Amino acid sequence: MEPAVNAAPKTRDPSWPARVFGGFVPVFRKEFIEIRRDPRLVVFIVAFPVVLLILFGYALRIQLDNVTMAVFDEDGQLPALLVKDRFHQEGYLIPVEVESLEDIRSWIDQGRARAGLHIPKDFSAKLVENEKPSLTLYIDGSLPTLALAIDNESGTIQQTDFKRTLYFSDPDEDAKEFAEDPFRLEVETLYNPDLIDVWFFLPAIIGLLIMQVGLILTSTAVVREREAGTLEQLIVTPVTRLGFVMGKVIPYALISFVDFNLVVGAGHLVFGVPVAGSDALLLFSALLYIPAIVSLGLLISTFAETQQQAIFLSVFILLPSVLLSGFIFPVEAIPVAIRPLSYLLPLTYFLEIIRGIMIKGIGFAELMIPFSALVVFTAVFTAVCVARFQKKLH
């Protein structure tokens, strides 16, 4: 009789949770250990949402405020003063006197004012005679949401209670009784008379898309070299600091420029967004905007230690740019306390440029200030990048 062979012990099949989630706990712990080893990333995760919440809370406001209205008052009499005062009492338009009707259009062209009011010289005389004189309110139609709000709110100055302020007494004359609507307010919407929303948002989206591409691609450039271990190899080569920075910037600038032409063309063909101004000036604006963005991305890359940090910093700049650059509502309507942040964003100036060229059809002279600002951004960001790269070398 053959001896019995001991059978191999049966192994229990792992239960389905073990088969599906096997190794979950070790990997889970490992990820938290990795996060804990990156203190900058922890700061970004905790601090950035709080900072962005505060910015969003202050910047997101439906009510208009601090919108400049250029006023050309040829009348100068008490009824004209009452009309201007009534606009001011509405609380969102700030009347600023200009010298001529041409100045109203010039101020709106340059973005110095978003509305204009013309009071003709015979306004008071016709008002006293109940001839229902006309005022002309000009609105910047390149900002349809603002234009609609101003148009709706402007109607309140013709409400019947306004005539209560129009009392003139002459002891030798009977008391004057004014009509329910003592004057007519004619609204003229400039640039975009039909208030087509896509004309407002598409140029802004073009600027934001180019910023997203250029910023995120470039912000990981130096970090990727460091993580791959090739940065040290570049350091020992004859490449100069400026040569390194330019070599990193120009490829992404070329990619962004191609993207710019693609999205502008697509916006024109698909959505019918016009280019009222010069095509050459539009391309020139891209040649100034894109270097500012990619040099900012490279600057982020010199501060970040990992690609995760670089992407977090890029997003931290992208999100406030949507709120504070005039993407949704004009910079003038942003609360005074945080408005200075708007002027630290390249997108703020580019939106003024691209809307001015595509919607308003204005030229280089009217856009000199935002063009100059983009040049300054590029110079400052590039200089700091070169200095930061020198520090990294040492």
C-alpha positions in Angstrom: 0.0 0.0 0.0 1.5 3.3 -1.1 1.9 5.9 1.5 -0.7 8.7 1.4 0.6 11.9 -0.2 -0.1 15.0 1.8 -2.3 17.2 -0.4 -1.3 20.8 -0.7 -3.3 23.0 1.6 -6.0 24.9 -0.2 -5.6 28.6 -0.4 -8.6 30.7 0.1 -9.5 32.8 -2.8 -9.3 36.5 -1.9 -12.6 38.1 -1.4 -13.8 40.5 -4.0 -12.9 43.7 -2.1 -9.3 42.4 -1.8 -9.3 41.6 -5.5 -10.7 45.0 -6.5 -9.1 47.3 -3.9 -5.9 45.4 -3.1 -3.1 47.7 -2.2 -5.4 50.7 -1.6 -4.2 51.5 1.9 -0.4 51.4 1.2 -0.9 53.6 -1.9 -3.2 55.9 0.0 -0.6 56.4 2.8 2.2 56.9 0.2 0.3 59.8 -1.5 -0.2 61.6 1.8 3.5 61.1 2.6 4.5 62.6 -0.8 2.2 65.6 -0.2 3.6 66.1 3.3 7.2 66.1 1.8 6.2 69.1 -0.4 5.4 71.9 2.0 4.9 74.5 -0.8 2.2 72.3 -2.3 0.5 72.1 1.0 0.5 75.9 1.2 -0.9 76.1 -2.3 -3.7 73.7 -1.5 -4.7 75.4 1.8 -4.1 79.1 1.1 -5.0 79.5 -2.6 -8.7 78.6 -2.2 -9.1 81.0 0.7 -7.4 83.8 -1.2 -9.4 83.2 -4.3 -12.6 83.1 -2.3 -11.9 86.5 -0.9 -11.1 87.9 -4.4 -14.3 86.3 -5.8 -16.4 87.7 -3.0 -15.2 91.2 -3.5 -15.0 91.2 -7.3 -18.3 89.5 -8.2 -20.8 92.2 -8.0 -24.0 92.5 -10.1 -24.6 96.2 -9.2 -22.7 98.7 -11.4 -20.4 101.2 -9.7 -17.8 103.8 -10.6 -18.6 103.9 -14.3 -17.3 107.1 -15.9 -19.7 109.1 -18.1 -18.3 111.9 -20.3 -20.7 114.9 -20.3 -20.7 117.7 -22.8 -23.1 120.3 -21.4 -23.7 123.2 -23.9 -26.6 124.5 -21.8 -25.2 125.0 -18.4 -28.5 126.1 -16.8 -30.2 124.7 -13.8 -32.3 122.1 -15.6 -29.1 120.7 -17.2 -27.5 120.6 -13.7 -30.5 118.7 -12.4 -30.2 116.1 -15.1 -26.6 115.5 -14.4 -27.2 115.4 -10.7 -30.0 112.8 -11.3 -27.6 110.6 -13.2 -25.1 110.9 -10.4 -27.8 110.1 -7.7 -28.4 106.7 -9.4 -25.0 105.8 -7.8 -23.2 104.1 -10.6 -22.4 106.8 -13.2 -19.8 109.4 -12.4 -20.3 112.5 -14.7 -17.0 114.0 -15.9 -17.2 117.2 -18.0 -15.5 117.3 -21.4 -15.0 120.1 -23.9 -16.8 118.9 -27.1 -18.9 116.2 -28.6 -15.8 114.7 -30.2 -14.3 114.4 -26.8 -17.2 112.1 -25.7 -16.4 109.7 -28.6 -12.7 109.9 -28.0 -13.1 109.1 -24.3 -15.3 106.1 -25.1 -12.8 105.0 -27.8 -9.9 105.0 -25.4 -11.9 103.3 -22.6 -11.7 106.4 -20.3 -15.5 106.5 -20.2 -18.1 103.8 -20.8 -21.0 106.3 -21.5 -21.4 109.9 -22.7 -24.2 112.5 -22.3 -24.8 115.4 -24.6 -27.0 118.3 -23.4 -27.7 120.7 -26.2 -27.5 124.5 -25.7 -31.3 125.1 -26.0 -32.2 122.3 -23.6 -33.4 124.6 -20.7 -35.3 127.0 -23.0 -37.2 124.2 -24.7 -37.9 122.5 -21.3 -39.5 125.7 -19.9 -41.7 125.9 -22.9 -42.7 122.2 -22.6 -41.2 121.4 -26.0 -39.8 118.2 -24.8 -36.1 118.7 -25.7 -33.8 115.8 -26.4 -30.7 114.5 -24.6 -28.4 112.0 -26.2 -26.9 109.2 -24.2 -24.0 107.4 -25.8 -23.2 103.9 -24.5 -20.1 101.7 -25.2 -21.6 98.7 -27.0 -18.4 96.7 -26.9 -19.5 95.8 -23.3 -23.1 94.6 -23.9 -23.8 93.6 -20.3 -22.8 97.1 -19.2 -24.6 98.7 -22.1 -27.9 96.9 -21.2 -27.6 97.9 -17.5 -26.9 101.6 -18.3 -29.8 101.6 -20.8 -32.2 100.1 -18.3 -31.1 102.3 -15.4 -31.0 105.5 -17.5 -34.8 105.3 -18.0 -35.3 106.2 -14.3 -34.3 109.8 -14.8 -37.5 110.3 -16.9 -39.8 108.9 -14.2 -42.6 111.2 -13.3 -41.1 112.2 -9.9 -38.3 113.9 -11.7 -40.6 116.8 -12.8 -41.1 117.6 -9.1 -37.6 119.1 -9.1 -38.4 121.3 -12.1 -40.2 124.3 -10.5 -39.5 127.8 -11.5 -41.4 130.7 -10.0 -41.8 134.1 -11.6 -44.0 136.6 -9.7 -45.2 138.1 -13.0 -46.1 134.7 -14.6 -48.4 131.9 -13.8 -46.9 128.8 -12.3 -45.4 126.5 -14.9 -46.8 123.0 -15.2 -44.4 120.5 -16.8 -45.4 117.4 -18.8 -45.2 113.9 -17.3 -42.1 113.2 -19.5 -40.4 116.7 -19.6 -37.7 115.6 -22.1 -36.7 112.8 -24.4 -33.6 110.6 -23.8 -32.2 109.2 -27.0 -29.8 106.3 -26.5 -27.2 105.6 -29.1 -25.2 102.4 -28.7 -21.8 102.6 -30.2 -19.8 99.9 -32.0 -22.3 97.1 -31.3 -25.8 98.5 -31.8 -27.5 95.1 -31.6 -25.7 94.3 -28.4 -24.5 90.9 -29.6 -23.1 89.1 -26.6 -20.7 87.0 -28.6 -18.9 90.1 -29.9 -18.1 91.0 -26.3 -17.0 87.5 -25.0 -15.2 86.1 -28.0 -12.3 88.6 -28.0 -12.0 88.1 -24.3 -12.0 84.3 -24.6 -9.3 84.6 -27.3 -7.1 86.4 -24.8 -7.8 84.0 -22.0 -7.2 80.9 -24.2 -3.8 82.2 -25.3 -3.0 83.0 -21.8 -3.9 79.5 -20.6 -1.8 77.8 -23.4 1.2 80.1 -23.0 1.2 80.2 -19.2 0.8 76.5 -18.4 3.2 75.3 -21.1 5.9 77.7 -20.2 5.5 77.5 -16.4 6.6 73.8 -16.4 9.6 74.4 -18.7 12.4 74.9 -16.1 10.8 72.5 -13.6 10.6 69.8 -16.2 14.3 70.2 -16.9 15.1 70.0 -13.2 12.9 66.9 -12.6 14.4 65.2 -15.6 17.9 65.9 -14.4 18.9 67.8 -17.6 19.1 71.3 -16.0 22.6 70.5 -14.6 23.7 69.4 -18.0 22.5 72.7 -19.5 24.4 74.6 -16.8 27.8 73.1 -17.8 27.2 73.9 -21.5 28.3 77.3 -23.0 24.6 78.5 -23.0 24.2 82.0 -21.4 21.5 83.0 -19.0 19.7 85.1 -21.6 20.2 82.4 -24.3 18.6 79.9 -21.9 15.6 82.2 -21.2 15.1 83.1 -24.8 15.4 79.5 -25.9 12.7 78.5 -23.4 10.4 81.4 -24.3 10.4 81.5 -28.1 9.1 78.0 -28.9 6.1 78.5 -26.7 5.6 82.0 -28.1 5.5 80.6 -31.6 3.0 77.9 -30.6 0.8 80.5 -28.9 1.0 82.8 -32.0 -0.3 79.9 -34.2 -3.1 79.3 -31.7 -4.0 83.0 -31.7 -4.4 83.0 -35.5 -6.5 79.8 -35.3 -8.9 81.0 -32.7 -9.3 84.4 -34.3 -10.1 82.8 -37.6 -12.5 80.3 -36.0 -14.3 83.1 -34.2 -14.7 85.0 -37.4 -15.9 82.1 -39.5 -18.1 80.3 -36.9 -19.5 83.2 -34.9 -19.2 86.1 -37.3 -17.1 88.2 -34.9 -15.9 91.2 -37.0 -12.5 92.7 -37.1 -13.5 96.4 -37.5 -9.9 97.6 -37.2 -6.6 96.8 -38.8 -5.6 93.1 -39.2 -2.0 94.1 -39.1 -2.5 95.9 -35.8 -4.3 92.8 -34.4 -1.3 90.6 -35.3 1.0 93.2 -33.8 -1.0 93.1 -30.5 -0.5 89.3 -30.4 3.3 89.8 -30.9 3.3 92.0 -27.8 0.9 90.0 -25.6 2.3 86.6 -26.2 5.9 87.4 -25.0 4.4 88.9 -21.9 2.5 85.8 -21.1 5.2 83.2 -21.8 7.8 85.3 -19.9 5.4 85.3 -17.0 5.1 81.5 -17.3 8.8 81.1 -17.3 9.0 83.3 -14.2 6.6 81.0 -12.5 8.8 78.1 -13.5 11.8 79.6 -11.7 9.9 79.8 -8.4 8.2 76.4 -8.6 10.0 73.3 -7.4 7.7 70.8 -9.1 5.4 70.7 -12.0 2.4 70.5 -9.6 3.5 73.7 -8.0 3.9 75.4 -11.4 0.4 74.4 -12.5 -1.1 75.6 -9.1 0.6 79.0 -9.5 -0.6 79.3 -13.1 -4.2 78.6 -12.1 -3.8 81.1 -9.3 -3.1 83.7 -11.9 -5.6 82.5 -14.5 -8.7 82.6 -12.2 -8.2 86.2 -10.9 -7.5 87.2 -14.5 -11.1 86.2 -15.4 -12.6 88.3 -12.6 -10.3 91.3 -12.5 -9.2 92.0 -16.1 -12.5 93.2 -17.5 -13.4 89.8 -18.9 -16.9 89.9 -17.4 -17.4 93.5 -16.4 -15.3 96.7 -16.8 -12.4 97.3 -14.5 -14.0 100.6 -13.3 -16.9 98.5 -11.8 -14.4 96.5 -9.6 -14.3 97.7 -5.9 -11.6 100.3 -5.3 -9.9 98.1 -2.7 -8.9 95.4 -5.1 -8.9 97.4 -8.4 -5.1 97.9 -8.3 -4.7 94.1 -8.8 -6.4 94.5 -12.2 -3.5 96.7 -13.5 -1.0 94.0 -12.6 -2.5 91.5 -15.1 -1.4 91.5 -18.7 -4.8 90.3 -19.8 -6.4 93.6 -18.6 -4.5 95.5 -21.2 -4.8 93.0 -23.9 -8.6 92.9 -23.6 -8.7 96.7 -24.0 -6.6 96.3 -27.1 -8.4 93.3 -28.8 -11.8 94.8 -28.1 -10.7 98.1 -29.4 -9.4 96.7 -32.6 -12.1 94.0 -33.3 -15.2 95.8 -32.0 -14.4 99.6 -31.9 -12.1 99.7 -34.9 -9.7 102.1 -33.3 -6.0 102.5 -34.1 -2.6 102.5 -32.5 -2.8 106.1 -31.1 -5.8 105.3 -28.9 -4.2 102.1 -27.6 -0.8 103.5 -26.9 -1.1 103.0 -23.1 -2.1 99.3 -23.1 0.5 98.5 -25.8 3.2 100.2 -23.7 2.1 98.2 -20.6 2.6 94.9 -22.5 6.1 95.9 -23.4 6.9 96.8 -19.8 5.5 93.5 -18.6 7.7 91.5 -21.0 10.8 93.5 -20.1 10.3 93.1 -16.4 9.3 89.4 -16.5 12.3 88.6 -18.7 14.8 90.5 -16.5 13.5 88.8 -13.4 13.7 85.4 -15.2 17.4 86.0 -16.1 18.2 87.1 -12.5 16.3 84.1 -11.1 18.2 81.7 -13.4 21.5 83.2 -12.3 20.4 82.5 -8.7 19.6 78.9 -9.6 23.0 78.5 -11.1 24.6 79.5 -7.9 
